[in-house]
């Protein structure tokens, strides 16, 4: 019951918070910046990610998948698509901050809302490609004791399952986090190198606030998703060692990332905070 209540709370907060983010970005002209267009894409991915929680929570409560094979494929497919879209959005946001701070002269060309919309479309297409194995191999199967039906990825052999864990860990976590980390190292280096230049201080403050917001969103992603990938790797290397509670906790923590972002925007961004107040 406790796990189902936590799932329900995460789902409610995620849907309300991300709906609010989507609304204020679409509603207010001042919010339609390139960075906010990327945040809009992240909010849409997080919103869709929340829609799978009722199915996951119900299955966890019943220890059975009662929704059939078609919904199993749909839920796992949408789940995977939005998981990859979220991390690719964060990578794009980090690159956006890198261009804004390290290459300010090029920023006017690349950091336009129209360009951001095209990049967002590319992010969804890339995510669709990367996540394509999930709906292909998703399906339902009777559990070993024959008492229930489980919704899972049904691989032809254990080697395929192991390869997929490595595949998702690399593309869904390690490589994007390395790319984001490199962006912020270069940003810090640039800000230190030009800190004393005339006219830089004011620009540093304005860019610094936005960079801090994106960096906190990235840090929250790492905190929420690292346990999930660690658990997946442990299950691969030491099958059966972790109980269901640990698996459920890592899954809930990964979902909670999607409801944390709107809270961060409200605390760290004056524009978002004022826009939220205007709506509420």
Backbone torsions as a table, in degrees:
resi	resn	phi	psi	omega
1	UNK	NA	-40.0	-179.5
2	UNK	-61.3	-44.0	-179.3
3	UNK	-62.8	-41.5	-179.8
4	UNK	-65.8	-37.0	177.4
5	UNK	-65.2	-39.9	178.3
6	UNK	-65.7	-43.8	176.3
7	UNK	-56.9	-45.5	-178.0
8	UNK	-63.3	-41.6	179.8
9	UNK	-65.0	-45.4	179.0
10	UNK	-61.0	-43.9	-179.9
11	UNK	-62.6	-46.2	-179.0
12	UNK	-63.2	-48.8	179.8
13	UNK	-63.2	-40.6	-179.5
14	UNK	-65.3	-44.0	-179.8
15	UNK	-66.9	-45.0	-179.3
16	UNK	-66.8	-47.5	-176.9
17	UNK	-64.1	-46.7	-178.5
18	UNK	-72.5	-31.3	173.7
19	UNK	-62.4	-39.6	178.5
20	UNK	-65.0	-43.3	178.6
21	UNK	-61.6	-47.7	179.9
22	UNK	-59.9	-42.9	-177.3
23	UNK	-64.4	-47.2	-174.9
24	UNK	-69.6	-33.4	178.4
25	UNK	-68.7	-39.1	178.7
26	UNK	-76.6	-28.0	-174.0
27	UNK	-81.7	-42.5	-172.1
28	UNK	-103.4	128.3	-178.1
29	UNK	-61.4	-36.8	-177.2
30	UNK	-65.9	-17.8	-178.1
31	UNK	-88.4	-5.7	-175.0
32	UNK	-88.1	55.0	174.2
33	UNK	-90.7	167.6	179.6
34	UNK	-59.5	-45.6	-179.1
35	UNK	-61.8	-41.9	-179.6
36	UNK	-69.6	-28.9	174.5
37	UNK	-64.0	-38.2	175.5
38	UNK	-67.8	-39.7	177.2
39	UNK	-65.5	-33.0	175.6
40	UNK	-61.6	-45.0	179.1
41	UNK	-62.0	-40.7	177.7
42	UNK	-63.4	-41.4	179.8
43	UNK	-65.1	-38.9	178.1
44	UNK	-64.1	-44.1	178.1
45	UNK	-62.3	-43.1	179.2
46	UNK	-64.8	-39.0	179.3
47	UNK	-61.9	-46.5	179.6
48	UNK	-66.6	-34.4	178.4
49	UNK	-61.3	-35.9	-179.6
50	UNK	-66.8	-25.8	-174.8
51	UNK	-68.3	-18.1	179.2
52	UNK	-85.6	-13.2	-175.9
53	UNK	-59.7	-45.2	-179.7
54	UNK	-56.2	-37.6	179.4
55	UNK	-69.7	-44.1	-179.7
56	UNK	-64.6	-43.7	-178.8
57	UNK	-64.8	-42.2	179.3
58	UNK	-63.3	-44.0	179.2
59	UNK	-63.2	-39.5	179.2
60	UNK	-66.4	-36.3	-179.4
61	UNK	-71.2	-38.7	-176.6
62	UNK	-88.5	-13.9	-172.2
63	UNK	55.5	39.4	-173.8
64	UNK	-165.3	145.7	176.4
65	UNK	-101.5	106.1	-174.1
66	UNK	-95.6	6.0	-169.0
67	UNK	-98.8	-2.0	177.1
68	UNK	89.1	170.0	-174.1
69	UNK	-70.6	-40.1	-176.9
70	UNK	-62.6	-45.6	179.2
71	UNK	-69.3	-31.1	176.6
72	UNK	-60.1	-49.4	179.1
73	UNK	-62.5	-40.7	-178.7
74	UNK	-65.7	-48.5	-177.1
75	UNK	-63.9	-48.3	179.7
76	UNK	-65.5	-37.1	179.3
77	UNK	-65.7	-46.9	178.6
78	UNK	-65.7	-39.4	177.3
79	UNK	-57.4	-50.2	-179.7
80	UNK	-65.0	-41.8	179.6
81	UNK	-58.7	-47.2	-177.1
82	UNK	-76.1	-26.1	174.3
83	UNK	-62.5	-48.2	179.1
84	UNK	-69.6	-38.2	-180.0
85	UNK	-61.5	-40.6	-179.7
86	UNK	-60.3	-48.0	-176.8
87	UNK	-71.7	-33.9	177.0
88	UNK	-69.3	-34.8	175.0
89	UNK	-60.8	-44.1	179.5
90	UNK	-64.7	-36.4	177.2
91	UNK	-64.8	-42.7	178.1
92	UNK	-64.4	-40.6	177.6
93	UNK	-60.8	-39.8	178.6
94	UNK	-67.1	-39.6	176.4
95	UNK	-65.9	-36.9	176.2
96	UNK	-60.7	-43.9	177.2
97	UNK	-65.4	-38.9	178.3
98	UNK	-61.1	-46.9	179.7
99	UNK	-63.8	-42.2	-177.6
100	UNK	-62.6	-38.9	-174.0
101	UNK	-92.9	-44.6	-172.7
102	UNK	-86.9	-32.3	-179.9
103	UNK	-126.0	64.4	-174.8
104	UNK	-61.4	-29.2	-179.4
105	UNK	-70.5	-31.1	177.4
106	UNK	-82.9	-15.5	-174.0
107	UNK	-59.1	-37.6	-178.0
108	UNK	-62.0	-30.5	-179.6
109	UNK	-78.4	-46.5	-172.3
110	UNK	-91.9	-25.7	-173.8
111	UNK	-98.7	62.7	176.9
112	UNK	-117.8	146.3	-179.8
113	UNK	-52.9	-38.4	-178.9
114	UNK	-64.8	-41.8	177.1
115	UNK	-64.5	-42.0	-179.9
116	UNK	-59.9	-39.0	179.4
117	UNK	-64.8	-40.7	178.8
118	UNK	-67.0	-40.3	177.7
119	UNK	-62.6	-41.4	177.9
120	UNK	-59.4	-41.4	176.7
121	UNK	-61.1	-41.2	177.3
122	UNK	-63.6	-36.7	178.4
123	UNK	-62.2	-43.5	179.9
124	UNK	-66.2	-39.8	178.9
125	UNK	-65.2	-43.5	178.0
126	UNK	-62.5	-43.4	179.6
127	UNK	-63.0	-39.5	178.6
128	UNK	-61.6	-40.5	179.0
129	UNK	-67.4	-47.7	-176.7
130	UNK	-65.9	-36.7	-176.4
131	UNK	-87.8	-0.8	-173.8
132	UNK	-58.6	-31.1	178.2
133	UNK	-64.0	-24.2	-173.2
134	UNK	-65.3	-56.2	178.7
135	UNK	-66.7	-23.4	179.3
136	UNK	-67.8	-42.8	-174.8
137	UNK	-101.9	-3.0	178.0
138	UNK	-70.6	146.5	179.0
139	UNK	-178.4	177.9	179.6
140	UNK	-108.6	147.9	178.5
141	UNK	-151.0	149.0	178.2
142	UNK	-72.4	137.6	-179.9
143	UNK	-67.8	166.4	-175.0
144	UNK	-58.1	-35.7	-179.1
145	UNK	-81.2	-5.7	177.6
146	UNK	74.8	8.8	-174.8
147	UNK	-94.8	-12.7	-174.7
148	UNK	-151.0	169.4	176.4
149	UNK	-113.7	134.8	179.7
150	UNK	-114.2	145.7	174.5
151	UNK	-101.9	120.0	-175.1
152	UNK	-157.5	178.4	173.2
153	UNK	-87.3	121.0	-175.0
154	UNK	-102.7	95.1	-176.2
155	UNK	-87.0	151.6	179.1
156	UNK	-62.3	-29.1	180.0
157	UNK	-155.0	162.4	178.4
158	UNK	-57.4	-30.4	179.9
159	UNK	-63.1	-36.7	177.4
160	UNK	-64.7	-41.7	179.1
161	UNK	-61.9	-45.0	178.7
162	UNK	-63.1	-42.7	179.7
163	UNK	-62.4	-38.0	-178.7
164	UNK	-69.3	-37.6	177.0
165	UNK	-61.2	-45.3	178.2
166	UNK	-64.3	-43.2	179.3
167	UNK	-57.4	-50.4	-178.7
168	UNK	-70.1	-35.1	179.0
169	UNK	-65.6	-40.7	179.7
170	UNK	-69.7	-53.2	-174.2
171	UNK	-79.5	-28.5	-176.7
172	UNK	-95.2	-9.5	-177.3
173	UNK	-144.2	-65.8	-169.7
174	UNK	-61.7	-53.0	-177.2
175	UNK	-65.2	-45.3	176.4
176	UNK	-61.8	-40.5	179.9
177	UNK	-65.1	-39.4	176.0
178	UNK	-62.6	-42.5	178.9
179	UNK	-63.8	-42.5	179.2
180	UNK	-65.9	-42.4	178.2
181	UNK	-60.6	-41.1	178.2
182	UNK	-63.1	-41.6	178.2
183	UNK	-57.6	-45.4	-176.4
184	UNK	-74.4	-29.6	173.1
185	UNK	-63.9	-43.0	178.6
186	UNK	-67.3	-36.2	177.8
187	UNK	-64.2	-46.7	179.3
188	UNK	-61.4	-43.0	178.5
189	UNK	-60.5	-43.0	179.1
190	UNK	-65.0	-43.8	-177.3
191	UNK	-66.1	-35.5	176.8
192	UNK	-71.0	-37.8	-176.1
193	UNK	-67.1	-33.8	-174.6
194	UNK	-112.6	14.6	-174.2
195	UNK	-58.4	-30.9	-174.1
196	UNK	-95.1	-0.9	-178.6
197	UNK	-69.8	148.2	179.5
198	UNK	-64.5	133.5	177.5
199	UNK	85.0	-9.4	-178.1
200	UNK	-78.0	-31.5	-173.3
201	UNK	-56.9	-45.8	-178.2
202	UNK	-66.3	-43.5	179.4
203	UNK	-65.8	-36.7	179.2
204	UNK	-62.0	-39.4	179.4
205	UNK	-64.7	-45.8	-176.3
206	UNK	-68.0	-45.1	178.6
207	UNK	-70.8	-33.1	-178.7
208	UNK	-62.5	-39.6	-179.9
209	UNK	-62.8	-45.1	-178.8
210	UNK	-69.6	-39.5	177.7
211	UNK	-63.0	-40.2	178.6
212	UNK	-62.5	-40.4	178.7
213	UNK	-61.6	-50.0	-178.9
214	UNK	-64.1	-39.0	178.9
215	UNK	-63.0	-39.0	178.1
216	UNK	-67.3	-37.2	177.3
217	UNK	-64.4	-41.9	177.5
218	UNK	-64.0	-44.4	179.6
219	UNK	-61.5	-40.8	178.0
220	UNK	-63.7	-38.2	176.4
221	UNK	-59.4	-47.3	-178.6
222	UNK	-61.5	-45.7	-178.9
223	UNK	-61.5	-41.5	-175.1
224	UNK	-79.8	-31.7	-174.0
225	UNK	-98.1	-23.9	-178.5
226	UNK	-57.7	-46.0	178.6
227	UNK	-57.9	-37.8	179.8
228	UNK	-59.6	-48.1	-178.2
229	UNK	-71.5	-33.8	175.6
230	UNK	-62.6	-44.1	178.5
231	UNK	-61.9	-41.7	179.1
232	UNK	-61.4	-41.8	179.9
233	UNK	-69.0	-39.2	177.6
234	UNK	-64.0	-42.5	177.7
235	UNK	-62.0	-32.4	178.1
236	UNK	-72.0	-45.2	-174.7
237	UNK	-82.5	-34.3	-178.0
238	UNK	-129.6	69.9	-176.0
239	UNK	-58.4	135.8	177.0
240	UNK	85.0	-2.2	-177.3
241	UNK	-79.4	-30.7	-178.0
242	UNK	-97.3	136.5	179.5
243	UNK	-84.3	174.7	-175.3
244	UNK	-62.6	-30.7	-178.6
245	UNK	-63.2	-43.0	179.3
246	UNK	-65.3	-42.6	178.5
247	UNK	-62.7	-43.9	179.2
248	UNK	-65.6	-40.4	-179.5
249	UNK	-63.3	-42.5	179.3
250	UNK	-66.9	-35.1	178.9
251	UNK	-69.1	-43.3	178.2
252	UNK	-62.5	-41.3	179.8
253	UNK	-63.0	-38.9	178.4
254	UNK	-65.7	-40.3	177.0
255	UNK	-66.2	-35.1	-176.7
256	UNK	-64.8	-21.8	176.4
257	UNK	-57.8	-35.3	-177.1
258	UNK	-72.3	-21.7	176.9
259	UNK	-96.7	-10.9	179.9
260	UNK	-79.6	-32.2	-174.7
261	UNK	-58.2	-48.4	178.6
262	UNK	-59.3	-32.8	178.0
263	UNK	-66.2	-41.4	177.3
264	UNK	-62.6	-41.6	179.3
265	UNK	-59.8	-42.8	-178.5
266	UNK	-64.8	-36.5	-178.8
267	UNK	-80.2	-35.1	-168.2
268	UNK	-105.7	-12.6	-178.1
269	UNK	-120.5	119.5	178.7
270	UNK	-63.7	-40.6	180.0
271	UNK	-60.7	-46.0	178.1
272	UNK	-65.7	-41.7	-178.9
273	UNK	-61.0	-46.3	179.3
274	UNK	-65.6	-38.5	179.1
275	UNK	-67.0	-39.8	176.9
276	UNK	-61.5	-43.7	178.9
277	UNK	-62.2	-37.8	179.8
278	UNK	-62.8	-32.6	-179.5
279	UNK	-83.6	-42.5	-175.2
280	UNK	-84.7	NA	NA
